[in-house]
Amino acid sequence: MLKRTTYNWRKFLYLVSSHLIETILKPLTSDDRERVLILDDSTYDRNRSKSVELLTKVFDHATGKYIKGFRMLTLGWSDGSTFLPLAFSLLSSKKAGNRIQDINPFIDKHTVGYRRRKEAMEKGTETMFTLLDTIQVGRLGVKTLLFDSWFAQPLLNVW
């Protein structure tokens, strides 16, 4: 099951997390408490890997060095004391020269797995909107989106 390119892991994660939020966390949380969405990117280190699909060189701002791996963009729900991930995307590089491995050419182009591979080569600011479109904000009771300042570059001011 883990290797199937037809399984929609993002939808599965969202359904499990939203069910936990609605049935367990929201009833325990006061209506006065602020509920927010948090969008964060972090590096996903794969320095020992050689043939991982879409493996790329990523600049790690924490260490100031380039590493082999991915940027992991995570969208999560929080009430101030609890954090639950709702969706995520592993981002590679848009530039073919930075990628160590390319997409497997034998993957069926009609599957969710192929769409995620294409999404991995988008900019993080573009993928942010894709992640936000996959969730139902009203069901989660959130009014605020928190993210790093670099997400608010002039490109996003159109939204």
BELVEN-V881559 format. One record per backbone hydrogen bond with DSSP energy under -0.5 kcal/mol. NH is the residue of the N-H (numbers start at 0). CO is the residue of the C=O. Records with the same first field share a line. If there is no record, write none. Layout:
NH=CO / CO
This chain:
3=0
6=3
8=6
11=7
12=8
13=9
14=10
15=11
16=12
17=13
18=14
19=15
20=16
21=17
22=18
23=19
24=19
25=20
27=23
28=24 / 25
32=29
35=77
36=143
37=75
38=145
39=37 / 73
41=71
43=69
44=42
45=67
48=45
53=101
54=51
55=68
56=97
57=55 / 66
59=57 / 64
60=58
63=59
64=59
66=57
68=55 / 66
69=43
70=90
71=41 / 69
72=70 / 88
73=39 / 71
74=86
75=37 / 73
76=83
77=35
78=81
79=81
83=76
85=74
86=74
88=72
90=70 / 88
91=119
97=94
98=94
99=54
100=54
106=103
110=107
112=4
114=110
115=111
116=112
117=113
118=114
119=115
120=117
121=118
125=122
126=122
127=123
128=124 / 125
129=125
130=126
131=127
132=128
133=129 / 130
134=131
136=134
139=135 / 136
140=136 / 137
141=136
142=34
143=34
145=36
147=38
150=147
151=148
152=149
155=152
156=152 / 153
157=154
158=155
